[in-house]
Every structure is written in C-alpha cells, then in structure tokens.
Amino acid sequence: MLRLKHTMIVEISRLLLGVMIAIFHRPLASMIMQHERALDGYFRSRGVELPAPPSDATAQNLYFVIGIFIALIEAARIWFSIPS
C-alpha cells in the first residue's frame, strides 16, 4: 500500500509540473531566452559561430507544448494505473 501511495505522489507531482510549465510558459521562456542570448553573445565575442537563438514566440510555444505533453503523459499514466 505504501508503494502505491509513493508512486501516486510522484505521478501527481509530475502532472502538476507539466501543468505549471504550461501555465508559466511565457515567463519561463523569457527567462531562459535571456540567458541563451547572453551565452550566444559570449560565444560570438570569442569567435564561435552558433546558430541564432529562436525567437521569444517560438520559445513560448515550445515550452507550452512541452508542458502540455508532460501533463498528458502523466494523466494517461495515472489513468491506466488506477485499478478497476
């Protein structure tokens, strides 16, 4: 019984993580893109040519899709693990 409770806590935590990523995809993408642009500038000043970072809209869409994907996968895992 304890094993089932622990497993469900982990599954629900992952589900909530996916939902939180989907909810906060805009500030999350903005923060990560700010750091990515700083790294891009650092490497370009050292002479390393890298592909340009994606736009903010692309990063926001990407994080939204990742959050929804995690939430859907975890919801399915919870759904199928419940004994009937």
Phi and psi in radians as a Rosetta constraint file:
Dihedral C 1 N 2 CA 2 C 2 CIRCULARHARMONIC -1.109 0.35
Dihedral N 2 CA 2 C 2 N 3 CIRCULARHARMONIC -0.655 0.35
Dihedral C 2 N 3 CA 3 C 3 CIRCULARHARMONIC -1.082 0.35
Dihedral N 3 CA 3 C 3 N 4 CIRCULARHARMONIC -0.720 0.35
Dihedral C 3 N 4 CA 4 C 4 CIRCULARHARMONIC -1.142 0.35
Dihedral N 4 CA 4 C 4 N 5 CIRCULARHARMONIC -0.706 0.35
Dihedral C 4 N 5 CA 5 C 5 CIRCULARHARMONIC -1.113 0.35
Dihedral N 5 CA 5 C 5 N 6 CIRCULARHARMONIC -0.784 0.35
Dihedral C 5 N 6 CA 6 C 6 CIRCULARHARMONIC -1.087 0.35
Dihedral N 6 CA 6 C 6 N 7 CIRCULARHARMONIC -0.743 0.35
Dihedral C 6 N 7 CA 7 C 7 CIRCULARHARMONIC -1.112 0.35
Dihedral N 7 CA 7 C 7 N 8 CIRCULARHARMONIC -0.730 0.35
Dihedral C 7 N 8 CA 8 C 8 CIRCULARHARMONIC -1.175 0.35
Dihedral N 8 CA 8 C 8 N 9 CIRCULARHARMONIC -0.636 0.35
Dihedral C 8 N 9 CA 9 C 9 CIRCULARHARMONIC -1.089 0.35
Dihedral N 9 CA 9 C 9 N 10 CIRCULARHARMONIC -0.746 0.35
Dihedral C 9 N 10 CA 10 C 10 CIRCULARHARMONIC -1.140 0.35
Dihedral N 10 CA 10 C 10 N 11 CIRCULARHARMONIC -0.770 0.35
Dihedral C 10 N 11 CA 11 C 11 CIRCULARHARMONIC -1.121 0.35
Dihedral N 11 CA 11 C 11 N 12 CIRCULARHARMONIC -0.751 0.35
Dihedral C 11 N 12 CA 12 C 12 CIRCULARHARMONIC -1.187 0.35
Dihedral N 12 CA 12 C 12 N 13 CIRCULARHARMONIC -0.622 0.35
Dihedral C 12 N 13 CA 13 C 13 CIRCULARHARMONIC -1.106 0.35
Dihedral N 13 CA 13 C 13 N 14 CIRCULARHARMONIC -0.729 0.35
Dihedral C 13 N 14 CA 14 C 14 CIRCULARHARMONIC -1.141 0.35
Dihedral N 14 CA 14 C 14 N 15 CIRCULARHARMONIC -0.689 0.35
Dihedral C 14 N 15 CA 15 C 15 CIRCULARHARMONIC -1.058 0.35
Dihedral N 15 CA 15 C 15 N 16 CIRCULARHARMONIC -0.794 0.35
Dihedral C 15 N 16 CA 16 C 16 CIRCULARHARMONIC -1.154 0.35
Dihedral N 16 CA 16 C 16 N 17 CIRCULARHARMONIC -0.606 0.35
Dihedral C 16 N 17 CA 17 C 17 CIRCULARHARMONIC -1.069 0.35
Dihedral N 17 CA 17 C 17 N 18 CIRCULARHARMONIC -0.793 0.35
Dihedral C 17 N 18 CA 18 C 18 CIRCULARHARMONIC -1.080 0.35
Dihedral N 18 CA 18 C 18 N 19 CIRCULARHARMONIC -0.731 0.35
Dihedral C 18 N 19 CA 19 C 19 CIRCULARHARMONIC -1.146 0.35
Dihedral N 19 CA 19 C 19 N 20 CIRCULARHARMONIC -0.727 0.35
Dihedral C 19 N 20 CA 20 C 20 CIRCULARHARMONIC -1.150 0.35
Dihedral N 20 CA 20 C 20 N 21 CIRCULARHARMONIC -0.670 0.35
Dihedral C 20 N 21 CA 21 C 21 CIRCULARHARMONIC -1.100 0.35
Dihedral N 21 CA 21 C 21 N 22 CIRCULARHARMONIC -0.735 0.35
Dihedral C 21 N 22 CA 22 C 22 CIRCULARHARMONIC -1.162 0.35
Dihedral N 22 CA 22 C 22 N 23 CIRCULARHARMONIC -0.671 0.35
Dihedral C 22 N 23 CA 23 C 23 CIRCULARHARMONIC -1.206 0.35
Dihedral N 23 CA 23 C 23 N 24 CIRCULARHARMONIC -0.785 0.35
Dihedral C 23 N 24 CA 24 C 24 CIRCULARHARMONIC -1.768 0.35
Dihedral N 24 CA 24 C 24 N 25 CIRCULARHARMONIC 0.580 0.35
Dihedral C 24 N 25 CA 25 C 25 CIRCULARHARMONIC -1.156 0.35
Dihedral N 25 CA 25 C 25 N 26 CIRCULARHARMONIC -0.568 0.35
Dihedral C 25 N 26 CA 26 C 26 CIRCULARHARMONIC -1.212 0.35
Dihedral N 26 CA 26 C 26 N 27 CIRCULARHARMONIC -0.939 0.35
Dihedral C 26 N 27 CA 27 C 27 CIRCULARHARMONIC -1.158 0.35
Dihedral N 27 CA 27 C 27 N 28 CIRCULARHARMONIC -0.567 0.35
Dihedral C 27 N 28 CA 28 C 28 CIRCULARHARMONIC -1.124 0.35
Dihedral N 28 CA 28 C 28 N 29 CIRCULARHARMONIC -0.814 0.35
Dihedral C 28 N 29 CA 29 C 29 CIRCULARHARMONIC -1.133 0.35
Dihedral N 29 CA 29 C 29 N 30 CIRCULARHARMONIC -0.700 0.35
Dihedral C 29 N 30 CA 30 C 30 CIRCULARHARMONIC -1.093 0.35
Dihedral N 30 CA 30 C 30 N 31 CIRCULARHARMONIC -0.754 0.35
Dihedral C 30 N 31 CA 31 C 31 CIRCULARHARMONIC -1.133 0.35
Dihedral N 31 CA 31 C 31 N 32 CIRCULARHARMONIC -0.805 0.35
Dihedral C 31 N 32 CA 32 C 32 CIRCULARHARMONIC -1.187 0.35
Dihedral N 32 CA 32 C 32 N 33 CIRCULARHARMONIC -0.657 0.35
Dihedral C 32 N 33 CA 33 C 33 CIRCULARHARMONIC -1.180 0.35
Dihedral N 33 CA 33 C 33 N 34 CIRCULARHARMONIC -0.582 0.35
Dihedral C 33 N 34 CA 34 C 34 CIRCULARHARMONIC -1.088 0.35
Dihedral N 34 CA 34 C 34 N 35 CIRCULARHARMONIC -0.777 0.35
Dihedral C 34 N 35 CA 35 C 35 CIRCULARHARMONIC -1.185 0.35
Dihedral N 35 CA 35 C 35 N 36 CIRCULARHARMONIC -0.662 0.35
Dihedral C 35 N 36 CA 36 C 36 CIRCULARHARMONIC -1.145 0.35
Dihedral N 36 CA 36 C 36 N 37 CIRCULARHARMONIC -0.682 0.35
Dihedral C 36 N 37 CA 37 C 37 CIRCULARHARMONIC -1.153 0.35
Dihedral N 37 CA 37 C 37 N 38 CIRCULARHARMONIC -0.655 0.35
Dihedral C 37 N 38 CA 38 C 38 CIRCULARHARMONIC -1.112 0.35
Dihedral N 38 CA 38 C 38 N 39 CIRCULARHARMONIC -0.754 0.35
Dihedral C 38 N 39 CA 39 C 39 CIRCULARHARMONIC -1.140 0.35
Dihedral N 39 CA 39 C 39 N 40 CIRCULARHARMONIC -0.683 0.35
Dihedral C 39 N 40 CA 40 C 40 CIRCULARHARMONIC -1.077 0.35
Dihedral N 40 CA 40 C 40 N 41 CIRCULARHARMONIC -0.777 0.35
Dihedral C 40 N 41 CA 41 C 41 CIRCULARHARMONIC -1.104 0.35
Dihedral N 41 CA 41 C 41 N 42 CIRCULARHARMONIC -0.677 0.35
Dihedral C 41 N 42 CA 42 C 42 CIRCULARHARMONIC -1.093 0.35
Dihedral N 42 CA 42 C 42 N 43 CIRCULARHARMONIC -0.854 0.35
Dihedral C 42 N 43 CA 43 C 43 CIRCULARHARMONIC -1.200 0.35
Dihedral N 43 CA 43 C 43 N 44 CIRCULARHARMONIC -0.636 0.35
Dihedral C 43 N 44 CA 44 C 44 CIRCULARHARMONIC -1.174 0.35
Dihedral N 44 CA 44 C 44 N 45 CIRCULARHARMONIC -0.607 0.35
Dihedral C 44 N 45 CA 45 C 45 CIRCULARHARMONIC -1.192 0.35
Dihedral N 45 CA 45 C 45 N 46 CIRCULARHARMONIC -0.388 0.35
Dihedral C 45 N 46 CA 46 C 46 CIRCULARHARMONIC -1.596 0.35
Dihedral N 46 CA 46 C 46 N 47 CIRCULARHARMONIC -0.012 0.35
Dihedral C 46 N 47 CA 47 C 47 CIRCULARHARMONIC 1.652 0.35
Dihedral N 47 CA 47 C 47 N 48 CIRCULARHARMONIC 0.106 0.35
Dihedral C 47 N 48 CA 48 C 48 CIRCULARHARMONIC -1.607 0.35
Dihedral N 48 CA 48 C 48 N 49 CIRCULARHARMONIC 2.074 0.35
Dihedral C 48 N 49 CA 49 C 49 CIRCULARHARMONIC -1.583 0.35
Dihedral N 49 CA 49 C 49 N 50 CIRCULARHARMONIC 2.078 0.35
Dihedral C 49 N 50 CA 50 C 50 CIRCULARHARMONIC -2.071 0.35
Dihedral N 50 CA 50 C 50 N 51 CIRCULARHARMONIC 2.797 0.35
Dihedral C 50 N 51 CA 51 C 51 CIRCULARHARMONIC -1.088 0.35
Dihedral N 51 CA 51 C 51 N 52 CIRCULARHARMONIC 2.636 0.35
Dihedral C 51 N 52 CA 52 C 52 CIRCULARHARMONIC -1.138 0.35
Dihedral N 52 CA 52 C 52 N 53 CIRCULARHARMONIC 2.507 0.35
Dihedral C 52 N 53 CA 53 C 53 CIRCULARHARMONIC -1.134 0.35
Dihedral N 53 CA 53 C 53 N 54 CIRCULARHARMONIC 2.682 0.35
Dihedral C 53 N 54 CA 54 C 54 CIRCULARHARMONIC -1.179 0.35
Dihedral N 54 CA 54 C 54 N 55 CIRCULARHARMONIC 2.846 0.35
Dihedral C 54 N 55 CA 55 C 55 CIRCULARHARMONIC -1.258 0.35
Dihedral N 55 CA 55 C 55 N 56 CIRCULARHARMONIC 2.905 0.35
Dihedral C 55 N 56 CA 56 C 56 CIRCULARHARMONIC -1.079 0.35
Dihedral N 56 CA 56 C 56 N 57 CIRCULARHARMONIC -0.704 0.35
Dihedral C 56 N 57 CA 57 C 57 CIRCULARHARMONIC -1.108 0.35
Dihedral N 57 CA 57 C 57 N 58 CIRCULARHARMONIC -0.697 0.35
Dihedral C 57 N 58 CA 58 C 58 CIRCULARHARMONIC -1.136 0.35
Dihedral N 58 CA 58 C 58 N 59 CIRCULARHARMONIC -0.764 0.35
Dihedral C 58 N 59 CA 59 C 59 CIRCULARHARMONIC -1.133 0.35
Dihedral N 59 CA 59 C 59 N 60 CIRCULARHARMONIC -0.693 0.35
Dihedral C 59 N 60 CA 60 C 60 CIRCULARHARMONIC -1.105 0.35
Dihedral N 60 CA 60 C 60 N 61 CIRCULARHARMONIC -0.775 0.35
Dihedral C 60 N 61 CA 61 C 61 CIRCULARHARMONIC -1.101 0.35
Dihedral N 61 CA 61 C 61 N 62 CIRCULARHARMONIC -0.706 0.35
Dihedral C 61 N 62 CA 62 C 62 CIRCULARHARMONIC -1.095 0.35
Dihedral N 62 CA 62 C 62 N 63 CIRCULARHARMONIC -0.821 0.35
Dihedral C 62 N 63 CA 63 C 63 CIRCULARHARMONIC -1.196 0.35
Dihedral N 63 CA 63 C 63 N 64 CIRCULARHARMONIC -0.574 0.35
Dihedral C 63 N 64 CA 64 C 64 CIRCULARHARMONIC -1.119 0.35
Dihedral N 64 CA 64 C 64 N 65 CIRCULARHARMONIC -0.808 0.35
Dihedral C 64 N 65 CA 65 C 65 CIRCULARHARMONIC -1.120 0.35
Dihedral N 65 CA 65 C 65 N 66 CIRCULARHARMONIC -0.713 0.35
Dihedral C 65 N 66 CA 66 C 66 CIRCULARHARMONIC -1.083 0.35
Dihedral N 66 CA 66 C 66 N 67 CIRCULARHARMONIC -0.770 0.35
Dihedral C 66 N 67 CA 67 C 67 CIRCULARHARMONIC -1.094 0.35
Dihedral N 67 CA 67 C 67 N 68 CIRCULARHARMONIC -0.787 0.35
Dihedral C 67 N 68 CA 68 C 68 CIRCULARHARMONIC -1.147 0.35
Dihedral N 68 CA 68 C 68 N 69 CIRCULARHARMONIC -0.708 0.35
Dihedral C 68 N 69 CA 69 C 69 CIRCULARHARMONIC -1.058 0.35
Dihedral N 69 CA 69 C 69 N 70 CIRCULARHARMONIC -0.817 0.35
Dihedral C 69 N 70 CA 70 C 70 CIRCULARHARMONIC -1.062 0.35
Dihedral N 70 CA 70 C 70 N 71 CIRCULARHARMONIC -0.784 0.35
Dihedral C 70 N 71 CA 71 C 71 CIRCULARHARMONIC -1.104 0.35
Dihedral N 71 CA 71 C 71 N 72 CIRCULARHARMONIC -0.746 0.35
Dihedral C 71 N 72 CA 72 C 72 CIRCULARHARMONIC -1.155 0.35
Dihedral N 72 CA 72 C 72 N 73 CIRCULARHARMONIC -0.744 0.35
Dihedral C 72 N 73 CA 73 C 73 CIRCULARHARMONIC -1.093 0.35
Dihedral N 73 CA 73 C 73 N 74 CIRCULARHARMONIC -0.783 0.35
Dihedral C 73 N 74 CA 74 C 74 CIRCULARHARMONIC -1.209 0.35
Dihedral N 74 CA 74 C 74 N 75 CIRCULARHARMONIC -0.631 0.35
Dihedral C 74 N 75 CA 75 C 75 CIRCULARHARMONIC -1.102 0.35
Dihedral N 75 CA 75 C 75 N 76 CIRCULARHARMONIC -0.707 0.35
Dihedral C 75 N 76 CA 76 C 76 CIRCULARHARMONIC -1.157 0.35
Dihedral N 76 CA 76 C 76 N 77 CIRCULARHARMONIC -0.713 0.35
Dihedral C 76 N 77 CA 77 C 77 CIRCULARHARMONIC -1.110 0.35
Dihedral N 77 CA 77 C 77 N 78 CIRCULARHARMONIC -0.704 0.35
Dihedral C 77 N 78 CA 78 C 78 CIRCULARHARMONIC -1.150 0.35
Dihedral N 78 CA 78 C 78 N 79 CIRCULARHARMONIC -0.787 0.35
Dihedral C 78 N 79 CA 79 C 79 CIRCULARHARMONIC -1.024 0.35
Dihedral N 79 CA 79 C 79 N 80 CIRCULARHARMONIC -0.800 0.35
Dihedral C 79 N 80 CA 80 C 80 CIRCULARHARMONIC -1.390 0.35
Dihedral N 80 CA 80 C 80 N 81 CIRCULARHARMONIC -0.275 0.35
Dihedral C 80 N 81 CA 81 C 81 CIRCULARHARMONIC -1.561 0.35
Dihedral N 81 CA 81 C 81 N 82 CIRCULARHARMONIC -0.201 0.35
Dihedral C 81 N 82 CA 82 C 82 CIRCULARHARMONIC -1.307 0.35
Dihedral N 82 CA 82 C 82 N 83 CIRCULARHARMONIC 2.145 0.35
Dihedral C 82 N 83 CA 83 C 83 CIRCULARHARMONIC -1.226 0.35
Dihedral N 83 CA 83 C 83 N 84 CIRCULARHARMONIC 2.444 0.35
